[in-house]
Amino acid sequence: MKETDIVKEILVGLAKLRSTRLFRNNVGLYRNPNGQVVRFGLCKGSSDLCGWTTVKITTQMIGRDVAIFTCCEVKKPKEKPTPEQEAFISVVQSAGGIAFVAHSLDEAENKMMNI
């Protein structure tokens, strides 16, 4: 299975789980015909899928929904994230966000259920 197929499965599958909404984040650069470099994506190493998971705060902000930054780095089976991708995931987690690597929809769902 290609990584793009796994990305599509996770995008659709996680949209049904815990009010998670993710978007494709392509990272890279393009040199236009004038020779100017155009960079796109959040930053080098940022995850393939980024968005939010809506949760209800139960103590300090009773009844209020809050969006928690959520990222999923998608890899084909047996592939590992780059050091930049691992660093991005670590920074998101340290800031209170949700970030992980997934090789399939099942793995992504399991990681979301254990948060």
C-alpha positions as CSV (number, residue, x, y, z in Angstrom):
1,M,0.0,0.0,0.0
2,K,1.3,3.5,-0.9
3,E,1.7,6.2,1.7
4,T,-0.9,8.3,-0.1
5,D,-3.5,5.5,0.4
6,I,-2.7,5.3,4.1
7,V,-3.0,9.1,4.4
8,K,-6.5,9.0,2.8
9,E,-7.6,6.2,5.1
10,I,-6.4,8.0,8.2
11,L,-8.0,11.4,7.1
12,V,-11.4,9.8,6.7
13,G,-11.1,7.4,9.6
14,L,-10.0,9.9,12.3
15,A,-12.7,12.3,11.2
16,K,-15.2,9.9,12.7
17,L,-13.2,9.5,15.9
18,R,-13.2,12.0,18.9
19,S,-14.1,15.0,16.8
20,T,-10.7,15.0,15.1
21,R,-10.2,17.1,11.9
22,L,-6.9,16.8,10.1
23,F,-5.6,18.4,6.9
24,R,-2.9,17.3,4.5
25,N,0.3,19.2,5.1
26,N,2.7,19.0,2.2
27,V,6.2,20.3,3.1
28,G,8.8,21.3,0.5
29,L,9.9,24.0,-1.8
30,Y,9.4,25.1,-5.4
31,R,11.6,27.2,-7.6
32,N,9.4,29.4,-9.8
33,P,10.4,30.4,-13.3
34,N,12.0,33.6,-12.0
35,G,14.3,31.5,-9.8
36,Q,12.6,32.5,-6.5
37,V,12.2,29.8,-3.9
38,V,8.7,29.3,-2.6
39,R,8.4,27.2,0.6
40,F,5.2,25.5,1.6
41,G,3.9,23.5,4.6
42,L,4.2,24.4,8.3
43,C,7.9,23.8,8.7
44,K,10.6,21.3,7.9
45,G,9.8,18.0,9.7
46,S,6.1,18.9,10.3
47,S,3.7,16.0,10.1
48,D,1.8,14.8,7.1
49,L,-1.5,15.5,8.7
50,C,-2.2,18.4,11.1
51,G,-5.4,19.8,12.6
52,W,-7.2,19.6,15.9
53,T,-9.1,17.3,18.2
54,T,-12.1,18.8,20.0
55,V,-12.3,18.0,23.7
56,K,-14.7,19.2,26.4
57,I,-13.0,20.8,29.4
58,T,-14.6,19.6,32.6
59,T,-13.1,21.6,35.5
60,Q,-11.8,25.1,34.9
61,M,-13.8,25.8,31.8
62,I,-16.9,23.7,32.4
63,G,-18.8,22.8,29.2
64,R,-16.4,24.7,26.9
65,D,-15.0,22.8,23.8
66,V,-11.3,23.3,23.2
67,A,-9.3,22.4,20.1
68,I,-6.1,20.6,20.8
69,F,-3.4,20.7,18.0
70,T,-3.2,17.2,16.5
71,C,-0.6,15.8,14.1
72,C,-0.1,12.4,12.5
73,E,3.1,11.5,10.7
74,V,2.1,8.8,8.2
75,K,4.6,6.1,7.2
76,K,4.5,3.0,5.1
77,P,4.9,-0.2,7.2
78,K,8.4,-0.6,8.7
79,E,9.4,3.0,7.8
80,K,10.6,5.4,10.5
81,P,10.3,9.2,10.8
82,T,13.2,11.4,10.1
83,P,15.0,13.1,13.0
84,E,13.3,16.4,12.0
85,Q,9.9,14.6,12.1
86,E,10.7,13.1,15.5
87,A,11.7,16.5,16.8
88,F,8.4,18.1,15.5
89,I,6.3,15.4,17.2
90,S,8.2,15.8,20.4
91,V,7.7,19.6,20.4
92,V,4.0,19.3,19.8
93,Q,3.7,16.7,22.6
94,S,5.7,18.9,25.0
95,A,3.4,21.8,24.3
96,G,0.3,19.7,25.2
97,G,-0.7,18.7,21.7
98,I,-1.4,15.3,20.3
99,A,1.3,14.0,17.9
100,F,2.3,10.5,16.8
101,V,3.5,8.3,13.9
102,A,1.0,5.8,12.3
103,H,1.5,3.1,9.7
104,S,-2.2,2.4,9.3
105,L,-5.7,3.6,10.2
106,D,-5.9,1.0,13.0
107,E,-2.6,2.2,14.6
108,A,-3.8,5.9,14.3
109,E,-7.1,5.0,16.0
110,N,-5.4,3.1,18.8
111,K,-3.1,6.0,19.5
112,M,-6.0,8.4,19.6
113,M,-8.0,6.2,21.9
114,N,-5.0,6.0,24.4
115,I,-4.7,9.8,24.7
